[in-house]
Amino acid sequence: IKTPEREVFHGDVDAVSFHSETGKVSFLAHHGDYTASLQYTRIMIQNNGKTDEYIGRRGMATFHNKTNKAELLLLECHAVEEVSLITAKAYLEFVEESLRKGDDLSKSQLKFMQEEKIMLVKQMKDLEE
């Protein structure tokens, strides 16, 4: 799992599960070639009976059968324990305020902020569970 800032996870695993835009996906060893876009997803990495959980946003997932490797490239990704409901709420307030003002936003910025709001609402719901 990589973001523009860092490599979040690297290593051998038994399985990787997440939600793509088309539904739930699980990669096991020797999965078929696969590429999907991701908006907001909880990522579960299973290895030796242990599960690590991450929250990822905006990116893509690929699996290369020939090399037996999965790669998730995301703009943001954090371990679940690094993300708090308080920081998500604060960011949601910023996004909502930016959308209310709206005059200073280009069409692409407006679309980005609208999508951010949708993902933040999903993230907060996920964190509350």
C-alpha positions in Angstrom: 0.0 0.0 0.0 1.5 3.3 -1.1 0.5 7.0 -0.9 2.4 9.9 -2.5 4.0 10.5 0.9 5.0 7.0 2.1 4.8 3.3 1.8 2.1 2.3 4.3 2.5 -1.5 4.1 4.9 -3.8 2.4 5.1 -7.6 2.9 3.7 -11.0 2.3 0.1 -11.6 3.3 -2.5 -14.4 3.2 -5.3 -12.1 1.9 -6.1 -8.5 1.2 -9.8 -7.4 1.2 -11.4 -4.0 0.3 -14.3 -2.4 -1.5 -13.8 -1.2 -5.0 -16.4 0.9 -6.9 -17.9 -2.4 -8.2 -18.1 -4.2 -4.9 -16.1 -6.3 -2.3 -12.8 -7.7 -3.5 -10.5 -10.2 -1.8 -7.0 -11.0 -3.2 -5.6 -14.4 -2.4 -2.4 -15.9 -3.8 -2.4 -16.3 -7.6 -5.5 -14.1 -8.1 -6.3 -13.3 -11.7 -5.1 -10.0 -13.1 -7.3 -7.2 -11.7 -7.5 -3.4 -11.7 -10.1 -1.3 -10.0 -10.6 2.3 -8.8 -11.2 3.0 -5.1 -12.9 6.0 -3.5 -13.3 5.1 0.2 -12.6 1.7 1.6 -11.6 -0.1 4.7 -8.6 -2.4 3.8 -8.1 -5.7 5.7 -4.7 -7.4 5.5 -4.7 -10.9 6.9 -1.5 -12.7 7.7 -0.9 -15.7 10.0 -4.2 -15.3 11.8 -3.7 -11.5 12.4 -5.7 -8.8 10.7 -4.4 -5.2 10.1 -7.0 -2.6 9.2 -6.5 0.6 7.2 -8.7 3.3 5.8 -7.9 4.3 2.2 -9.2 7.0 0.0 -8.9 7.8 -3.7 -6.8 5.5 -5.7 -6.5 2.2 -7.5 -5.9 -1.5 -6.7 -4.1 -3.9 -9.0 -3.1 -7.6 -8.8 -0.5 -9.0 -11.2 -0.9 -12.8 -11.5 2.5 -13.2 -13.2 4.3 -11.7 -10.2 1.7 -12.7 -7.6 1.7 -9.2 -6.2 -1.1 -6.8 -5.2 -0.6 -3.0 -5.1 -2.9 -0.4 -3.7 -2.0 3.2 -4.7 -4.0 5.7 -2.7 -3.9 9.4 -2.2 -4.5 8.8 1.5 -4.2 5.7 3.7 -3.9 5.4 7.5 -4.1 2.5 10.0 -7.5 2.5 11.6 -6.0 3.2 15.0 -4.4 6.5 13.6 -7.8 7.9 12.5 -10.1 9.4 15.0 -13.8 10.4 14.8 -12.8 13.9 16.1 -10.3 14.6 13.2 -12.8 13.3 10.6 -15.5 15.6 12.0 -13.2 18.6 12.0 -12.3 17.9 8.3 -16.0 17.4 7.4 -16.8 20.8 9.0 -14.0 22.4 6.9 -15.3 20.7 3.7 -18.9 21.8 4.4 -17.8 25.4 5.1 -15.9 25.4 1.8 -18.9 24.1 0.0 -21.2 26.7 1.6 -18.9 29.5 0.5 -18.3 27.9 -2.9 -17.7 31.1 -4.8 -13.9 30.7 -4.7 -14.0 27.1 -6.0 -13.5 26.1 -9.6 -15.7 23.3 -11.0 -13.0 20.7 -10.3 -12.5 21.9 -6.8 -16.2 21.9 -6.1 -16.5 18.3 -7.4 -13.5 17.3 -5.3 -15.1 18.8 -2.2 -18.5 17.2 -2.9 -16.8 13.8 -3.2 -14.7 14.4 -0.1 -17.9 15.1 1.9 -19.4 11.8 0.7 -16.3 9.9 1.7 -16.1 11.6 5.1 -19.6 10.7 5.9 -18.9 7.1 5.0 -15.7 7.2 7.1 -17.4 8.6 10.1 -20.1 6.0 9.9 -17.4 3.3 9.6 -15.6 4.7 12.7 -18.7 4.9 14.8 -19.4 1.1 14.3 
